[in-house]
């Protein structure tokens, strides 16, 4: 049986912006060096996903190599400094324009969706559905005065942080072995942002957020708790992954954890080794399903934003992962939930 899937997180806009001259038409060609373009995605069964805007105030993003920050037990990459919000706004606005130019150039094949009815109709019509997501809230003014502006521009999913601090919260550094219990919780502005996002119906993403910040979101949000691209700490004890207690809070809220294919977040040793079996992704999915149920697990690849296992070289290999789920004994109903129905549900429960 062939399954479609909805991807919980990709950085394809960043790839286009940095490596393909911010050219929307490139998305409809085969992108050398990238993980997603339109033809490969559609042929693989990708019905849509969260298209992230990550706004580094510089021309390219180079993640520090953990091997350069080794400790006796693993590694400890320093937390980057906060960045200039104005520089982030410029990049963000340009990438929003890029997303809508993709829609314009698509000949009705690609649509930015803003409510759950539009999402369902877009998928039923065979169009690719894109959710506009911010990976980090640097562009939002601390007084929230421009949140409505970005909502009107289509913002429907907001990650409070990337792995750096901002006015609202602090992200976790890449540290192994370590929980995410590093640094303070949400600021007063961060709590206000959670509540205002609830009012607008903007989904909040806790991936990259430290543990105290996560529990502040749980305390102050009235929407499902979501982590778009985070794995199980019990299987890979890296700071970016979620403890059992955090995963249970996601389940209790009727939320979703999107399992990422990032190799260092899959492996027990936390290393950036591409010779990581596809079975490690299945293991994280199985673990979370057994802990909180198949209705609370989804796919959150981090395509175009991370180092992948060789067996998931790009979006065309997602069917291999789905086949591995079938071989592991997941039912068709469970696979449909994991592949797309859980994302549809949590967005319908969040969006106004």
N, C-alpha and C positions, 0 to 999 in steps of 0.2 A: 504493500500500500504506500502511495506517495503522499507525504504530508507537506503542507505549506508551513512556514514559520514566520514569526514576527521577532525581529532582533531588538534586544533591550538596550544596546549601546553600540554605536560606531562613531569613529572619528573621520569619516570619509570627507566631510566638508573641510576639515583641516588639511587632509591630503590634497584635495583639489586646490585649496587656497595657497598652500606652501609649495607644492611640487608641480602644479599644472596651471600656473599663471592665473589662478582664480577664474578659470574658464569653465562655465557651466556645461558647455557642449562636450567637454572631455568626459563627463559622467556617462555619456551615451556611446563612448568608445572604450576599447579595452585599455584599462589603466595599468601601464607597466609599473611594477613595484607596489601596487595597491592591493587591498583585499576585496574591495567592492566596487563594481560599476554596474550600470543598469542591466546589461545583457547577462552577465554572469549571475547577478542576483536573481533575476526573473527565472532564468533557466534552472536555478537551484531550488526554486520554490519560495523565495523570500517575498512575502506579501507586503512588507513594510518594516518600519522600525523607528527607533529614536535616533535622530540625526543630531549629534552633539555639536555645539559650538564651544570650543575650548579657546579662550582668548589670551594666548601668550602675547605680551607687548613687545614681541620681537619676531623675526621672520621665520624662525623654525624652533621646534621643541626637541631638545635632546635630553632624554632622561638620563640621570647619572647611572653609571655602571656600578651595580652593587659590589662587583669584584674589587672595586677601588676603595671600598669602605669596609673592609673585612674586620671582623671581631673574632675572638676565640671560638664563639659559638656560631657565627653567621655573618651578618653585615648590619650596618647602621648608617643609612644615607641621611645626611643632614636635611632638615626641613627647609625648603626654599623660603626666601623672604616674601613678604606681601608685595604685590605689584601695583603699578600705577593704574587706577580705575579709568582715567581718561584714555590712556593708550588701549586698554581693554575694550572700551566702548567703541573706539574707531574700528578695531578688528572685528568686534561682534556685529556691528552694523553692516560692515562689508560682507561678512559671512551670511547674515540674514538675507541680504540682497542676492548673494550667490544661490542660496536655497530656493528663493522664489524665481530666479532666472532658470534654474533647473526645471521647475514646474512649468514655466512659460515655454521652454524649449522642448518639452516632453511630448507635445502633440497629444495631450490628455492621457499620457501613460503614467504620470507621477503627480501626486497631489499632497499638499501640506494640509493636514486635517486638524480641526480645532474643536470638535465635539464628537461624542461617541457615535451618534447617528451618521455623521459624515465619515467616520472611520469604517463603520460597517458597510455603508454604501460604496465607498471607494474600493474596499476589498472585493465586494460582490461584483463590481464592475470590471474587475481584473486590472485595476490601476494599483501602482505602488503607493502606499500610504506613508507619509513622513510626519513624525512628531518633532516639533522644534524643541530642543533641549539645550539648556545652558549647563556646562560642566564647570561649576563655580559661579558664585553670585557677585563677583567683583564689579560687574557693570551696573548692579543695582545700587542706587544711592542709599546711604545709611538711613535717611529719613523716608525711604520707600517712595519718594515722589515720582520716580519714573517706572515703577513696577507696572502700573496700568498701561503706560506707553508700550512696554514690551509685551504685555498681554495682548494688546490690540495688534501688535505685529505678529502674533501667533505663538508666543511662549506658552507652552502647556506642560512643561516638565523642567524642574529646576533642581540641580545639584547645589547644595549650599556651599560646598567647597570642592576644590581639587586638593591635592596634597600640599597645601600651603595655607597660611592664615589670611583671613580678610576681616572686614568689619563685623561679620555676623558669626563666624565660627572659626575653628581650626581643623585643618585636615591632619591625617596621620602621616608621619614620615615612613619611608620604606625601610622597615626594620624587621629582622629575622634573627632569632625567634622573638616574638613579642605580640601581646594583645594590642588592641587599639586604644588602650587606656593610657593615652599620652596627651597631656595638655588640658586646658580648661574647657568648660561647656560653652553653650551658646551665650553670646552677649545679649544685652537687652534688645539691641537692634535685631539680633538673630531670632529671638523669641517673637518679636513683632513681625518679622518676615514670615515665620511659620504661620502665624495666625492670619496674616493678610493673604498669603498664598492659599490657605484654606478657603477664605472668602471668595477669591477669584476662581477657585477650582484649578489651581496649578498643582500638578503632582510634585511632591518633594522627594528627592533622591538622597539617601543617606550614604551612598558609596563614597569613599574617601574621607568621610567624617570620622572624627575620633569618638571614642566610646562615650565620654561624658556628653558630647554634643548629640550623639544618637539617642541617649536616654532623655535628653531635653526635648528632642523632637517627639518621642513617645509621650512625654508628659503634656505637651502643649498642642499637639496636632489632633484634629478630629477626623483625619482622613487615614486611609490605609498606609502603613509604613512600608516603604519600598527601598530596596537597594538594587540598582539596575545592573551592576557588574561587580559582585562580591561572592566569595566562596566560603566554605566551611573551615573555620579555624581548627576544628578537631582533626582535620585531615592535612591541613597545611598551616602551621602556626606562624603566619606572617601578620603584621599589624593591619593590613588591608582587609583581612578576612573577618568573618562574623562568628562570635562565640555562640554556643548553644542557646544561651539566655537571650541574645539578640535575635537569633533566628526564631525562637519561640515567640518573642514579642511581635515579630513580623507576622507569624501565623495567627496570633491572637487578634491582630488588627485586621485580619483578612487581606493582608498585603502580599507582596511577592519579593522573592530573592532571585535575581537573574544571575545564573552561573556563567562566569567568564572563562575564556579559554587561555588566559594569560598564564604562561608556564610556571612562573614563580609563585603564583597563587593556587596552582594545582598540586605542586610537588610537596612531599613531606619534608624535603630538604631545602625548599625555598629557592632553588637555583634556577638561573635562566638557561635551561637546557632544552633545546628544541626536540631532542630525541625523547620526548615525553609521550607515552602512549595515549591514544584517544580514550582508553579505558579510565584514565584519571578524571576526565570530564564526567564520564558516566558515574564514577564513584562519588563525586561531589553531589551530583543530582540525586543518586540513590540515597546518600546519607541524609540530605535535607528532606527528601520525600518521607523517609522513615521517621524523621524527627517531627515534621510539621504538616505532612500531607502533600500529595501531588498537586493540589489546588493552589499551592503557595510557592511553586518553583517554576522558573522560566529560563529562557536563553538570554544571556547578556554578553555577547561575544567579546566586545572591545576591538572589533576589526578596525584596522588602520590606526590603532593606538597602542598596540602592545606586541610582544614577541609570542608567536603562536607555536603549538606543536607541529612537527612536520606533517603529521597526519591530518591537520586542519590548516592547510596552507593558505586558504582563502575561502570565500563564501561558497565556492563550488563543492567544498568538502563537508558542508553541513549535512547533506544527505547521508554521509558515512556515519556521522554522529547519531542521526536518527535511527539508522540501521543498527548501530551498536546498542541503542536503547531497546530496540525490539529484541535483539539477541539476549539482552540482560533480563528479559521477562516483563518489561513494561507493557501494559495493555494499550490498545489503540486509544481508548478514552484518556488514559494518563498521558500518552504522547501528545495528543491534541491539546490537552491542558498546558503541558510544558512548552509546546511549540508556539501556540498563539492564543488559546482561549483565556489563559490567566492574565496576559497583558490586556486583552480586550476588556475583561471584567474589571480589573483594578482601575483602568482609565475611566470606564463608565461609572465606577463608584466614586471617583475623585472629581472628574470634570463637571462643571455646572452648565 
